[in-house]
């Protein structure tokens, strides 16, 4: 049974991973790329609605006036009221939208690699599949947020119980939208239940921020806002929603034991490290490993006995840094020992980088 101490330790581990792995910086990049995709998305929406017709343009303009900052809503109204070059706008909008979506996908791919401490090695087909999944998930999330919010505004006065039911429907729709993303992007063998906690957290967080955004628009004066102010509001909203999205991934990584708590992880942007070895050792193998490591690092002679199971390690030029971690793992505690040192460039077989890869021993 979970205790208050377990909850506090879990919160500490989540906060440590959240802080050390630059989650806020990655969320800012995702928000920027998402904002760049808004303009071409509006162009494509204009082309589709102009083709379909049926008064949908007026409904979009009315909805934007209700749910977007005044200056941004004015731009939407001008776009749907003008005579844009449909062919050119559609082509340009599609190209820019795909470019922005690709940037969002690459940002999410990097973010999940950092959070889960994995090195992505996907083929082009895998990347294409992941890209389609994240695009569909994001589109469904946006449509669910806007659609349910609009229904809440229209029918909340006529249906008494709808005000209580609508937030639950919104959260359920966001869970279904986010679940494929949290399942596909981590380069780990996960089950659907493994990614459910972070998915639910992200869905609830998105719903809360959507409600706060609506409260802001309700009490703000559209005519008093500048275009720059409207942009700041939209970018801030995108930033915090991206932050919640990545925090859900951190929660899943910590719960699943995929986060060691080391700064930066071992993802592709984690300082250029390359994992050289990962194994489970019994007591005899551990004894041999530690003896070989001791000889290689502390021997006074260059012709020290090499570890037969792996390439030689370069001798340190200075002190060896030692860090020990301890974390709860069910009813046990898991210990991690990390050694790191610097060595001359190219000193050691197969090592052409400055510094050795930290050696981990998990017990």
LINCOR-V109930 format. One record per helix or strand of 2 or more residues. SS is the DSSP state (h for helix, s for strand). FROM is the first residue (numbers start at 1). TO is the last residue. Records with the same first field share a line. If there is no record, write none. Layout:
SS->FROM-TO + FROM-TO
//
This chain:
h->4-20 + 23-52 + 56-67 + 70-81 + 86-116 + 124-155 + 162-184 + 192-194 + 196-219 + 222-224 + 227-255 + 283-298
s->321-329 + 332-340 + 359-362
//
